[in-house]
Amino acid sequence: MLPLHADARATSRMSAAYVLEALHDEDVHERARRGLLQGRALVERLVRDAIAGGHIDAARDPAIETDLLLALTGFTPLLELGVISPEAALAAIDLHLDRLFTTRGPGPL
């Protein structure tokens, strides 16, 4: 989901343009919203499955964990504009996933 290579950068830029269009066109807005809601539901289902399988601590809130995972896509503009390096983004994501997929309890983020 991160723009780390040419194809992903092209997709990222098309997605950004689509979001901008959705802010001004009600039909595009509704289609984009539905797509994002479906994507979020899929991620939450995966988080719930990971909790049920014992891969994520049962004390974690699946809705919050889903939102935190999706927030990681916020690295895209930071990468595109050279604010952070791909290595820094990947290190942050790896750290978050390591913390998430421990079963020792939620602990600090």
Phi and psi restraints in degrees (range 20) as a CNS / XPLOR table:
assign (resid 1 and name C) (resid 2 and name N)
       (resid 2 and name CA) (resid 2 and name C) 1.0 -94.1 20.0 2
assign (resid 2 and name N) (resid 2 and name CA)
       (resid 2 and name C) (resid 3 and name N) 1.0 146.6 20.0 2
assign (resid 2 and name C) (resid 3 and name N)
       (resid 3 and name CA) (resid 3 and name C) 1.0 -79.8 20.0 2
assign (resid 3 and name N) (resid 3 and name CA)
       (resid 3 and name C) (resid 4 and name N) 1.0 71.9 20.0 2
assign (resid 3 and name C) (resid 4 and name N)
       (resid 4 and name CA) (resid 4 and name C) 1.0 -98.3 20.0 2
assign (resid 4 and name N) (resid 4 and name CA)
       (resid 4 and name C) (resid 5 and name N) 1.0 -8.1 20.0 2
assign (resid 4 and name C) (resid 5 and name N)
       (resid 5 and name CA) (resid 5 and name C) 1.0 -145.9 20.0 2
assign (resid 5 and name N) (resid 5 and name CA)
       (resid 5 and name C) (resid 6 and name N) 1.0 171.3 20.0 2
assign (resid 5 and name C) (resid 6 and name N)
       (resid 6 and name CA) (resid 6 and name C) 1.0 -56.1 20.0 2
assign (resid 6 and name N) (resid 6 and name CA)
       (resid 6 and name C) (resid 7 and name N) 1.0 -46.7 20.0 2
assign (resid 6 and name C) (resid 7 and name N)
       (resid 7 and name CA) (resid 7 and name C) 1.0 -62.8 20.0 2
assign (resid 7 and name N) (resid 7 and name CA)
       (resid 7 and name C) (resid 8 and name N) 1.0 -43.1 20.0 2
assign (resid 7 and name C) (resid 8 and name N)
       (resid 8 and name CA) (resid 8 and name C) 1.0 -66.8 20.0 2
assign (resid 8 and name N) (resid 8 and name CA)
       (resid 8 and name C) (resid 9 and name N) 1.0 -35.1 20.0 2
assign (resid 8 and name C) (resid 9 and name N)
       (resid 9 and name CA) (resid 9 and name C) 1.0 -65.4 20.0 2
assign (resid 9 and name N) (resid 9 and name CA)
       (resid 9 and name C) (resid 10 and name N) 1.0 -41.3 20.0 2
assign (resid 9 and name C) (resid 10 and name N)
       (resid 10 and name CA) (resid 10 and name C) 1.0 -63.2 20.0 2
assign (resid 10 and name N) (resid 10 and name CA)
       (resid 10 and name C) (resid 11 and name N) 1.0 -43.9 20.0 2
assign (resid 10 and name C) (resid 11 and name N)
       (resid 11 and name CA) (resid 11 and name C) 1.0 -63.5 20.0 2
assign (resid 11 and name N) (resid 11 and name CA)
       (resid 11 and name C) (resid 12 and name N) 1.0 -42.1 20.0 2
assign (resid 11 and name C) (resid 12 and name N)
       (resid 12 and name CA) (resid 12 and name C) 1.0 -60.2 20.0 2
assign (resid 12 and name N) (resid 12 and name CA)
       (resid 12 and name C) (resid 13 and name N) 1.0 -43.2 20.0 2
assign (resid 12 and name C) (resid 13 and name N)
       (resid 13 and name CA) (resid 13 and name C) 1.0 -70.4 20.0 2
assign (resid 13 and name N) (resid 13 and name CA)
       (resid 13 and name C) (resid 14 and name N) 1.0 -36.1 20.0 2
assign (resid 13 and name C) (resid 14 and name N)
       (resid 14 and name CA) (resid 14 and name C) 1.0 -66.4 20.0 2
assign (resid 14 and name N) (resid 14 and name CA)
       (resid 14 and name C) (resid 15 and name N) 1.0 -39.2 20.0 2
assign (resid 14 and name C) (resid 15 and name N)
       (resid 15 and name CA) (resid 15 and name C) 1.0 -63.8 20.0 2
assign (resid 15 and name N) (resid 15 and name CA)
       (resid 15 and name C) (resid 16 and name N) 1.0 -42.1 20.0 2
assign (resid 15 and name C) (resid 16 and name N)
       (resid 16 and name CA) (resid 16 and name C) 1.0 -62.5 20.0 2
assign (resid 16 and name N) (resid 16 and name CA)
       (resid 16 and name C) (resid 17 and name N) 1.0 -41.6 20.0 2
assign (resid 16 and name C) (resid 17 and name N)
       (resid 17 and name CA) (resid 17 and name C) 1.0 -64.3 20.0 2
assign (resid 17 and name N) (resid 17 and name CA)
       (resid 17 and name C) (resid 18 and name N) 1.0 -39.2 20.0 2
assign (resid 17 and name C) (resid 18 and name N)
       (resid 18 and name CA) (resid 18 and name C) 1.0 -63.4 20.0 2
assign (resid 18 and name N) (resid 18 and name CA)
       (resid 18 and name C) (resid 19 and name N) 1.0 -43.3 20.0 2
assign (resid 18 and name C) (resid 19 and name N)
       (resid 19 and name CA) (resid 19 and name C) 1.0 -62.6 20.0 2
assign (resid 19 and name N) (resid 19 and name CA)
       (resid 19 and name C) (resid 20 and name N) 1.0 -43.3 20.0 2
assign (resid 19 and name C) (resid 20 and name N)
       (resid 20 and name CA) (resid 20 and name C) 1.0 -61.3 20.0 2
assign (resid 20 and name N) (resid 20 and name CA)
       (resid 20 and name C) (resid 21 and name N) 1.0 -41.4 20.0 2
assign (resid 20 and name C) (resid 21 and name N)
       (resid 21 and name CA) (resid 21 and name C) 1.0 -64.6 20.0 2
assign (resid 21 and name N) (resid 21 and name CA)
       (resid 21 and name C) (resid 22 and name N) 1.0 -38.3 20.0 2
assign (resid 21 and name C) (resid 22 and name N)
       (resid 22 and name CA) (resid 22 and name C) 1.0 -63.7 20.0 2
assign (resid 22 and name N) (resid 22 and name CA)
       (resid 22 and name C) (resid 23 and name N) 1.0 -24.5 20.0 2
assign (resid 22 and name C) (resid 23 and name N)
       (resid 23 and name CA) (resid 23 and name C) 1.0 -71.6 20.0 2
assign (resid 23 and name N) (resid 23 and name CA)
       (resid 23 and name C) (resid 24 and name N) 1.0 -17.3 20.0 2
assign (resid 23 and name C) (resid 24 and name N)
       (resid 24 and name CA) (resid 24 and name C) 1.0 -119.4 20.0 2
assign (resid 24 and name N) (resid 24 and name CA)
       (resid 24 and name C) (resid 25 and name N) 1.0 -6.6 20.0 2
assign (resid 24 and name C) (resid 25 and name N)
       (resid 25 and name CA) (resid 25 and name C) 1.0 -129.6 20.0 2
assign (resid 25 and name N) (resid 25 and name CA)
       (resid 25 and name C) (resid 26 and name N) 1.0 114.7 20.0 2
assign (resid 25 and name C) (resid 26 and name N)
       (resid 26 and name CA) (resid 26 and name C) 1.0 -60.2 20.0 2
assign (resid 26 and name N) (resid 26 and name CA)
       (resid 26 and name C) (resid 27 and name N) 1.0 -39.3 20.0 2
assign (resid 26 and name C) (resid 27 and name N)
       (resid 27 and name CA) (resid 27 and name C) 1.0 -64.9 20.0 2
assign (resid 27 and name N) (resid 27 and name CA)
       (resid 27 and name C) (resid 28 and name N) 1.0 -45.8 20.0 2
assign (resid 27 and name C) (resid 28 and name N)
       (resid 28 and name CA) (resid 28 and name C) 1.0 -64.5 20.0 2
assign (resid 28 and name N) (resid 28 and name CA)
       (resid 28 and name C) (resid 29 and name N) 1.0 -40.5 20.0 2
assign (resid 28 and name C) (resid 29 and name N)
       (resid 29 and name CA) (resid 29 and name C) 1.0 -56.8 20.0 2
assign (resid 29 and name N) (resid 29 and name CA)
       (resid 29 and name C) (resid 30 and name N) 1.0 -49.0 20.0 2
assign (resid 29 and name C) (resid 30 and name N)
       (resid 30 and name CA) (resid 30 and name C) 1.0 -66.3 20.0 2
assign (resid 30 and name N) (resid 30 and name CA)
       (resid 30 and name C) (resid 31 and name N) 1.0 -40.6 20.0 2
assign (resid 30 and name C) (resid 31 and name N)
       (resid 31 and name CA) (resid 31 and name C) 1.0 -64.4 20.0 2
assign (resid 31 and name N) (resid 31 and name CA)
       (resid 31 and name C) (resid 32 and name N) 1.0 -43.2 20.0 2
assign (resid 31 and name C) (resid 32 and name N)
       (resid 32 and name CA) (resid 32 and name C) 1.0 -64.1 20.0 2
assign (resid 32 and name N) (resid 32 and name CA)
       (resid 32 and name C) (resid 33 and name N) 1.0 -43.0 20.0 2
assign (resid 32 and name C) (resid 33 and name N)
       (resid 33 and name CA) (resid 33 and name C) 1.0 -60.9 20.0 2
assign (resid 33 and name N) (resid 33 and name CA)
       (resid 33 and name C) (resid 34 and name N) 1.0 -47.2 20.0 2
assign (resid 33 and name C) (resid 34 and name N)
       (resid 34 and name CA) (resid 34 and name C) 1.0 -60.1 20.0 2
assign (resid 34 and name N) (resid 34 and name CA)
       (resid 34 and name C) (resid 35 and name N) 1.0 -42.9 20.0 2
assign (resid 34 and name C) (resid 35 and name N)
       (resid 35 and name CA) (resid 35 and name C) 1.0 -63.3 20.0 2
assign (resid 35 and name N) (resid 35 and name CA)
       (resid 35 and name C) (resid 36 and name N) 1.0 -42.7 20.0 2
assign (resid 35 and name C) (resid 36 and name N)
       (resid 36 and name CA) (resid 36 and name C) 1.0 -67.3 20.0 2
assign (resid 36 and name N) (resid 36 and name CA)
       (resid 36 and name C) (resid 37 and name N) 1.0 -38.4 20.0 2
assign (resid 36 and name C) (resid 37 and name N)
       (resid 37 and name CA) (resid 37 and name C) 1.0 -62.9 20.0 2
assign (resid 37 and name N) (resid 37 and name CA)
       (resid 37 and name C) (resid 38 and name N) 1.0 -40.8 20.0 2
assign (resid 37 and name C) (resid 38 and name N)
       (resid 38 and name CA) (resid 38 and name C) 1.0 -65.6 20.0 2
assign (resid 38 and name N) (resid 38 and name CA)
       (resid 38 and name C) (resid 39 and name N) 1.0 -41.8 20.0 2
assign (resid 38 and name C) (resid 39 and name N)
       (resid 39 and name CA) (resid 39 and name C) 1.0 -63.2 20.0 2
assign (resid 39 and name N) (resid 39 and name CA)
       (resid 39 and name C) (resid 40 and name N) 1.0 -42.3 20.0 2
assign (resid 39 and name C) (resid 40 and name N)
       (resid 40 and name CA) (resid 40 and name C) 1.0 -63.9 20.0 2
assign (resid 40 and name N) (resid 40 and name CA)
       (resid 40 and name C) (resid 41 and name N) 1.0 -41.9 20.0 2
assign (resid 40 and name C) (resid 41 and name N)
       (resid 41 and name CA) (resid 41 and name C) 1.0 -60.7 20.0 2
assign (resid 41 and name N) (resid 41 and name CA)
       (resid 41 and name C) (resid 42 and name N) 1.0 -39.1 20.0 2
assign (resid 41 and name C) (resid 42 and name N)
       (resid 42 and name CA) (resid 42 and name C) 1.0 -63.5 20.0 2
assign (resid 42 and name N) (resid 42 and name CA)
       (resid 42 and name C) (resid 43 and name N) 1.0 -46.5 20.0 2
assign (resid 42 and name C) (resid 43 and name N)
       (resid 43 and name CA) (resid 43 and name C) 1.0 -62.2 20.0 2
assign (resid 43 and name N) (resid 43 and name CA)
       (resid 43 and name C) (resid 44 and name N) 1.0 -43.2 20.0 2
assign (resid 43 and name C) (resid 44 and name N)
       (resid 44 and name CA) (resid 44 and name C) 1.0 -63.4 20.0 2
assign (resid 44 and name N) (resid 44 and name CA)
       (resid 44 and name C) (resid 45 and name N) 1.0 -38.0 20.0 2
assign (resid 44 and name C) (resid 45 and name N)
       (resid 45 and name CA) (resid 45 and name C) 1.0 -62.4 20.0 2
assign (resid 45 and name N) (resid 45 and name CA)
       (resid 45 and name C) (resid 46 and name N) 1.0 -40.9 20.0 2
assign (resid 45 and name C) (resid 46 and name N)
       (resid 46 and name CA) (resid 46 and name C) 1.0 -64.4 20.0 2
assign (resid 46 and name N) (resid 46 and name CA)
       (resid 46 and name C) (resid 47 and name N) 1.0 -40.5 20.0 2
assign (resid 46 and name C) (resid 47 and name N)
       (resid 47 and name CA) (resid 47 and name C) 1.0 -64.4 20.0 2
assign (resid 47 and name N) (resid 47 and name CA)
       (resid 47 and name C) (resid 48 and name N) 1.0 -44.6 20.0 2
assign (resid 47 and name C) (resid 48 and name N)
       (resid 48 and name CA) (resid 48 and name C) 1.0 -61.4 20.0 2
assign (resid 48 and name N) (resid 48 and name CA)
       (resid 48 and name C) (resid 49 and name N) 1.0 -41.1 20.0 2
assign (resid 48 and name C) (resid 49 and name N)
       (resid 49 and name CA) (resid 49 and name C) 1.0 -63.2 20.0 2
assign (resid 49 and name N) (resid 49 and name CA)
       (resid 49 and name C) (resid 50 and name N) 1.0 -40.0 20.0 2
assign (resid 49 and name C) (resid 50 and name N)
       (resid 50 and name CA) (resid 50 and name C) 1.0 -66.0 20.0 2
assign (resid 50 and name N) (resid 50 and name CA)
       (resid 50 and name C) (resid 51 and name N) 1.0 -37.3 20.0 2
assign (resid 50 and name C) (resid 51 and name N)
       (resid 51 and name CA) (resid 51 and name C) 1.0 -65.7 20.0 2
assign (resid 51 and name N) (resid 51 and name CA)
       (resid 51 and name C) (resid 52 and name N) 1.0 -47.9 20.0 2
assign (resid 51 and name C) (resid 52 and name N)
       (resid 52 and name CA) (resid 52 and name C) 1.0 -61.2 20.0 2
assign (resid 52 and name N) (resid 52 and name CA)
       (resid 52 and name C) (resid 53 and name N) 1.0 -33.5 20.0 2
assign (resid 52 and name C) (resid 53 and name N)
       (resid 53 and name CA) (resid 53 and name C) 1.0 -83.1 20.0 2
assign (resid 53 and name N) (resid 53 and name CA)
       (resid 53 and name C) (resid 54 and name N) 1.0 -1.2 20.0 2
assign (resid 53 and name C) (resid 54 and name N)
       (resid 54 and name CA) (resid 54 and name C) 1.0 81.9 20.0 2
assign (resid 54 and name N) (resid 54 and name CA)
       (resid 54 and name C) (resid 55 and name N) 1.0 11.4 20.0 2
assign (resid 54 and name C) (resid 55 and name N)
       (resid 55 and name CA) (resid 55 and name C) 1.0 -85.2 20.0 2
assign (resid 55 and name N) (resid 55 and name CA)
       (resid 55 and name C) (resid 56 and name N) 1.0 -23.5 20.0 2
assign (resid 55 and name C) (resid 56 and name N)
       (resid 56 and name CA) (resid 56 and name C) 1.0 -124.7 20.0 2
assign (resid 56 and name N) (resid 56 and name CA)
       (resid 56 and name C) (resid 57 and name N) 1.0 138.3 20.0 2
assign (resid 56 and name C) (resid 57 and name N)
       (resid 57 and name CA) (resid 57 and name C) 1.0 -55.2 20.0 2
assign (resid 57 and name N) (resid 57 and name CA)
       (resid 57 and name C) (resid 58 and name N) 1.0 134.5 20.0 2
assign (resid 57 and name C) (resid 58 and name N)
       (resid 58 and name CA) (resid 58 and name C) 1.0 -64.5 20.0 2
assign (resid 58 and name N) (resid 58 and name CA)
       (resid 58 and name C) (resid 59 and name N) 1.0 -18.0 20.0 2
assign (resid 58 and name C) (resid 59 and name N)
       (resid 59 and name CA) (resid 59 and name C) 1.0 -76.5 20.0 2
assign (resid 59 and name N) (resid 59 and name CA)
       (resid 59 and name C) (resid 60 and name N) 1.0 -12.2 20.0 2
assign (resid 59 and name C) (resid 60 and name N)
       (resid 60 and name CA) (resid 60 and name C) 1.0 -77.4 20.0 2
assign (resid 60 and name N) (resid 60 and name CA)
       (resid 60 and name C) (resid 61 and name N) 1.0 144.2 20.0 2
assign (resid 60 and name C) (resid 61 and name N)
       (resid 61 and name CA) (resid 61 and name C) 1.0 -84.4 20.0 2
assign (resid 61 and name N) (resid 61 and name CA)
       (resid 61 and name C) (resid 62 and name N) 1.0 116.7 20.0 2
assign (resid 61 and name C) (resid 62 and name N)
       (resid 62 and name CA) (resid 62 and name C) 1.0 -62.3 20.0 2
assign (resid 62 and name N) (resid 62 and name CA)
       (resid 62 and name C) (resid 63 and name N) 1.0 -33.8 20.0 2
assign (resid 62 and name C) (resid 63 and name N)
       (resid 63 and name CA) (resid 63 and name C) 1.0 -67.2 20.0 2
assign (resid 63 and name N) (resid 63 and name CA)
       (resid 63 and name C) (resid 64 and name N) 1.0 -44.0 20.0 2
assign (resid 63 and name C) (resid 64 and name N)
       (resid 64 and name CA) (resid 64 and name C) 1.0 -67.0 20.0 2
assign (resid 64 and name N) (resid 64 and name CA)
       (resid 64 and name C) (resid 65 and name N) 1.0 -42.9 20.0 2
assign (resid 64 and name C) (resid 65 and name N)
       (resid 65 and name CA) (resid 65 and name C) 1.0 -62.9 20.0 2
assign (resid 65 and name N) (resid 65 and name CA)
       (resid 65 and name C) (resid 66 and name N) 1.0 -37.4 20.0 2
assign (resid 65 and name C) (resid 66 and name N)
       (resid 66 and name CA) (resid 66 and name C) 1.0 -61.7 20.0 2
assign (resid 66 and name N) (resid 66 and name CA)
       (resid 66 and name C) (resid 67 and name N) 1.0 -47.6 20.0 2
assign (resid 66 and name C) (resid 67 and name N)
       (resid 67 and name CA) (resid 67 and name C) 1.0 -62.5 20.0 2
assign (resid 67 and name N) (resid 67 and name CA)
       (resid 67 and name C) (resid 68 and name N) 1.0 -38.3 20.0 2
assign (resid 67 and name C) (resid 68 and name N)
       (resid 68 and name CA) (resid 68 and name C) 1.0 -65.6 20.0 2
assign (resid 68 and name N) (resid 68 and name CA)
       (resid 68 and name C) (resid 69 and name N) 1.0 -42.3 20.0 2
assign (resid 68 and name C) (resid 69 and name N)
       (resid 69 and name CA) (resid 69 and name C) 1.0 -62.4 20.0 2
assign (resid 69 and name N) (resid 69 and name CA)
       (resid 69 and name C) (resid 70 and name N) 1.0 -43.4 20.0 2
assign (resid 69 and name C) (resid 70 and name N)
       (resid 70 and name CA) (resid 70 and name C) 1.0 -67.6 20.0 2
assign (resid 70 and name N) (resid 70 and name CA)
       (resid 70 and name C) (resid 71 and name N) 1.0 -30.5 20.0 2
assign (resid 70 and name C) (resid 71 and name N)
       (resid 71 and name CA) (resid 71 and name C) 1.0 -63.1 20.0 2
assign (resid 71 and name N) (resid 71 and name CA)
       (resid 71 and name C) (resid 72 and name N) 1.0 -25.7 20.0 2
assign (resid 71 and name C) (resid 72 and name N)
       (resid 72 and name CA) (resid 72 and name C) 1.0 -62.5 20.0 2
assign (resid 72 and name N) (resid 72 and name CA)
       (resid 72 and name C) (resid 73 and name N) 1.0 -22.1 20.0 2
assign (resid 72 and name C) (resid 73 and name N)
       (resid 73 and name CA) (resid 73 and name C) 1.0 -69.6 20.0 2
assign (resid 73 and name N) (resid 73 and name CA)
       (resid 73 and name C) (resid 74 and name N) 1.0 -11.8 20.0 2
assign (resid 73 and name C) (resid 74 and name N)
       (resid 74 and name CA) (resid 74 and name C) 1.0 -65.7 20.0 2
assign (resid 74 and name N) (resid 74 and name CA)
       (resid 74 and name C) (resid 75 and name N) 1.0 -8.8 20.0 2
assign (resid 74 and name C) (resid 75 and name N)
       (resid 75 and name CA) (resid 75 and name C) 1.0 -68.6 20.0 2
assign (resid 75 and name N) (resid 75 and name CA)
       (resid 75 and name C) (resid 76 and name N) 1.0 -19.7 20.0 2
assign (resid 75 and name C) (resid 76 and name N)
       (resid 76 and name CA) (resid 76 and name C) 1.0 -54.0 20.0 2
assign (resid 76 and name N) (resid 76 and name CA)
       (resid 76 and name C) (resid 77 and name N) 1.0 -55.3 20.0 2
assign (resid 76 and name C) (resid 77 and name N)
       (resid 77 and name CA) (resid 77 and name C) 1.0 -64.5 20.0 2
assign (resid 77 and name N) (resid 77 and name CA)
       (resid 77 and name C) (resid 78 and name N) 1.0 -32.0 20.0 2
assign (resid 77 and name C) (resid 78 and name N)
       (resid 78 and name CA) (resid 78 and name C) 1.0 -64.3 20.0 2
assign (resid 78 and name N) (resid 78 and name CA)
       (resid 78 and name C) (resid 79 and name N) 1.0 -38.3 20.0 2
assign (resid 78 and name C) (resid 79 and name N)
       (resid 79 and name CA) (resid 79 and name C) 1.0 -71.7 20.0 2
assign (resid 79 and name N) (resid 79 and name CA)
       (resid 79 and name C) (resid 80 and name N) 1.0 -46.4 20.0 2
assign (resid 79 and name C) (resid 80 and name N)
       (resid 80 and name CA) (resid 80 and name C) 1.0 -59.5 20.0 2
assign (resid 80 and name N) (resid 80 and name CA)
       (resid 80 and name C) (resid 81 and name N) 1.0 -35.2 20.0 2
assign (resid 80 and name C) (resid 81 and name N)
       (resid 81 and name CA) (resid 81 and name C) 1.0 -97.7 20.0 2
assign (resid 81 and name N) (resid 81 and name CA)
       (resid 81 and name C) (resid 82 and name N) 1.0 7.9 20.0 2
assign (resid 81 and name C) (resid 82 and name N)
       (resid 82 and name CA) (resid 82 and name C) 1.0 70.6 20.0 2
assign (resid 82 and name N) (resid 82 and name CA)
       (resid 82 and name C) (resid 83 and name N) 1.0 24.3 20.0 2
assign (resid 82 and name C) (resid 83 and name N)
       (resid 83 and name CA) (resid 83 and name C) 1.0 -76.3 20.0 2
assign (resid 83 and name N) (resid 83 and name CA)
       (resid 83 and name C) (resid 84 and name N) 1.0 -38.4 20.0 2
assign (resid 83 and name C) (resid 84 and name N)
       (resid 84 and name CA) (resid 84 and name C) 1.0 -130.2 20.0 2
assign (resid 84 and name N) (resid 84 and name CA)
       (resid 84 and name C) (resid 85 and name N) 1.0 161.2 20.0 2
assign (resid 84 and name C) (resid 85 and name N)
       (resid 85 and name CA) (resid 85 and name C) 1.0 -88.8 20.0 2
assign (resid 85 and name N) (resid 85 and name CA)
       (resid 85 and name C) (resid 86 and name N) 1.0 157.9 20.0 2
assign (resid 85 and name C) (resid 86 and name N)
       (resid 86 and name CA) (resid 86 and name C) 1.0 -56.7 20.0 2
assign (resid 86 and name N) (resid 86 and name CA)
       (resid 86 and name C) (resid 87 and name N) 1.0 -37.1 20.0 2
assign (resid 86 and name C) (resid 87 and name N)
       (resid 87 and name CA) (resid 87 and name C) 1.0 -63.0 20.0 2
assign (resid 87 and name N) (resid 87 and name CA)
       (resid 87 and name C) (resid 88 and name N) 1.0 -40.0 20.0 2
assign (resid 87 and name C) (resid 88 and name N)
       (resid 88 and name CA) (resid 88 and name C) 1.0 -66.6 20.0 2
assign (resid 88 and name N) (resid 88 and name CA)
       (resid 88 and name C) (resid 89 and name N) 1.0 -42.1 20.0 2
assign (resid 88 and name C) (resid 89 and name N)
       (resid 89 and name CA) (resid 89 and name C) 1.0 -62.8 20.0 2
assign (resid 89 and name N) (resid 89 and name CA)
       (resid 89 and name C) (resid 90 and name N) 1.0 -46.0 20.0 2
assign (resid 89 and name C) (resid 90 and name N)
       (resid 90 and name CA) (resid 90 and name C) 1.0 -65.4 20.0 2
assign (resid 90 and name N) (resid 90 and name CA)
       (resid 90 and name C) (resid 91 and name N) 1.0 -36.4 20.0 2
assign (resid 90 and name C) (resid 91 and name N)
       (resid 91 and name CA) (resid 91 and name C) 1.0 -63.8 20.0 2
assign (resid 91 and name N) (resid 91 and name CA)
       (resid 91 and name C) (resid 92 and name N) 1.0 -42.4 20.0 2
assign (resid 91 and name C) (resid 92 and name N)
       (resid 92 and name CA) (resid 92 and name C) 1.0 -65.3 20.0 2
assign (resid 92 and name N) (resid 92 and name CA)
       (resid 92 and name C) (resid 93 and name N) 1.0 -42.8 20.0 2
assign (resid 92 and name C) (resid 93 and name N)
       (resid 93 and name CA) (resid 93 and name C) 1.0 -64.8 20.0 2
assign (resid 93 and name N) (resid 93 and name CA)
       (resid 93 and name C) (resid 94 and name N) 1.0 -45.1 20.0 2
assign (resid 93 and name C) (resid 94 and name N)
       (resid 94 and name CA) (resid 94 and name C) 1.0 -59.4 20.0 2
assign (resid 94 and name N) (resid 94 and name CA)
       (resid 94 and name C) (resid 95 and name N) 1.0 -43.1 20.0 2
assign (resid 94 and name C) (resid 95 and name N)
       (resid 95 and name CA) (resid 95 and name C) 1.0 -62.7 20.0 2
assign (resid 95 and name N) (resid 95 and name CA)
       (resid 95 and name C) (resid 96 and name N) 1.0 -44.9 20.0 2
assign (resid 95 and name C) (resid 96 and name N)
       (resid 96 and name CA) (resid 96 and name C) 1.0 -61.9 20.0 2
assign (resid 96 and name N) (resid 96 and name CA)
       (resid 96 and name C) (resid 97 and name N) 1.0 -45.1 20.0 2
assign (resid 96 and name C) (resid 97 and name N)
       (resid 97 and name CA) (resid 97 and name C) 1.0 -65.2 20.0 2
assign (resid 97 and name N) (resid 97 and name CA)
       (resid 97 and name C) (resid 98 and name N) 1.0 -38.4 20.0 2
assign (resid 97 and name C) (resid 98 and name N)
       (resid 98 and name CA) (resid 98 and name C) 1.0 -60.3 20.0 2
assign (resid 98 and name N) (resid 98 and name CA)
       (resid 98 and name C) (resid 99 and name N) 1.0 -41.9 20.0 2
assign (resid 98 and name C) (resid 99 and name N)
       (resid 99 and name CA) (resid 99 and name C) 1.0 -68.0 20.0 2
assign (resid 99 and name N) (resid 99 and name CA)
       (resid 99 and name C) (resid 100 and name N) 1.0 -39.2 20.0 2
assign (resid 99 and name C) (resid 100 and name N)
       (resid 100 and name CA) (resid 100 and name C) 1.0 -67.8 20.0 2
assign (resid 100 and name N) (resid 100 and name CA)
       (resid 100 and name C) (resid 101 and name N) 1.0 -43.4 20.0 2
assign (resid 100 and name C) (resid 101 and name N)
       (resid 101 and name CA) (resid 101 and name C) 1.0 -91.8 20.0 2
assign (resid 101 and name N) (resid 101 and name CA)
       (resid 101 and name C) (resid 102 and name N) 1.0 31.5 20.0 2
assign (resid 101 and name C) (resid 102 and name N)
       (resid 102 and name CA) (resid 102 and name C) 1.0 -105.7 20.0 2
assign (resid 102 and name N) (resid 102 and name CA)
       (resid 102 and name C) (resid 103 and name N) 1.0 146.2 20.0 2
assign (resid 102 and name C) (resid 103 and name N)
       (resid 103 and name CA) (resid 103 and name C) 1.0 -103.7 20.0 2
assign (resid 103 and name N) (resid 103 and name CA)
       (resid 103 and name C) (resid 104 and name N) 1.0 21.7 20.0 2
assign (resid 103 and name C) (resid 104 and name N)
       (resid 104 and name CA) (resid 104 and name C) 1.0 -88.1 20.0 2
assign (resid 104 and name N) (resid 104 and name CA)
       (resid 104 and name C) (resid 105 and name N) 1.0 4.9 20.0 2
assign (resid 104 and name C) (resid 105 and name N)
       (resid 105 and name CA) (resid 105 and name C) 1.0 111.6 20.0 2
assign (resid 105 and name N) (resid 105 and name CA)
       (resid 105 and name C) (resid 106 and name N) 1.0 164.2 20.0 2
assign (resid 105 and name C) (resid 106 and name N)
       (resid 106 and name CA) (resid 106 and name C) 1.0 -64.6 20.0 2
assign (resid 106 and name N) (resid 106 and name CA)
       (resid 106 and name C) (resid 107 and name N) 1.0 -40.1 20.0 2
assign (resid 106 and name C) (resid 107 and name N)
       (resid 107 and name CA) (resid 107 and name C) 1.0 51.0 20.0 2
assign (resid 107 and name N) (resid 107 and name CA)
       (resid 107 and name C) (resid 108 and name N) 1.0 -177.1 20.0 2
assign (resid 107 and name C) (resid 108 and name N)
       (resid 108 and name CA) (resid 108 and name C) 1.0 -73.6 20.0 2
assign (resid 108 and name N) (resid 108 and name CA)
       (resid 108 and name C) (resid 109 and name N) 1.0 151.1 20.0 2
